[in-house]
Amino acid sequence: MRAQGLSEAAVWVLIGDAELDEGSNHEAIAYAGAVGLERLHAVVVDNASASHGRPGGIAARFEAAGWSTATVDGRDHQALYEAYTAPHPGRPRVVVARVEAKI
């Protein structure tokens, strides 16, 4: 992106909570936090479909790797906007959007 003059561009990744059961995602989370990829943003849709629980929740896993985190109601547009736009200098950002199945 820098070669195209887009050094200020942000990268956004959408992840389902069950995708966090894969080891390669944890390697990426650890690397991004360790090197401070502040232009990297991830949105994790948490609908409780993951097979492995995480002590402290999904955000705790990212925090342990050095990410800036927010957990919000995934249906609350204002909360999502505030979480997406919060400053996080020197750290990647993850927003965990909790959505419960409506029956």
Secondary structure, 3 states (H helix, E strand, C coil): CHHHCCCCCCEEEEEEHHHHHCHHHHHHHHHHHHHCCCCEEEEEEECCCCCCCCCCCHHHHHHHCCCEEEEEECCCHHHHHHHHHCCCCCCCEEEEEECCCCC
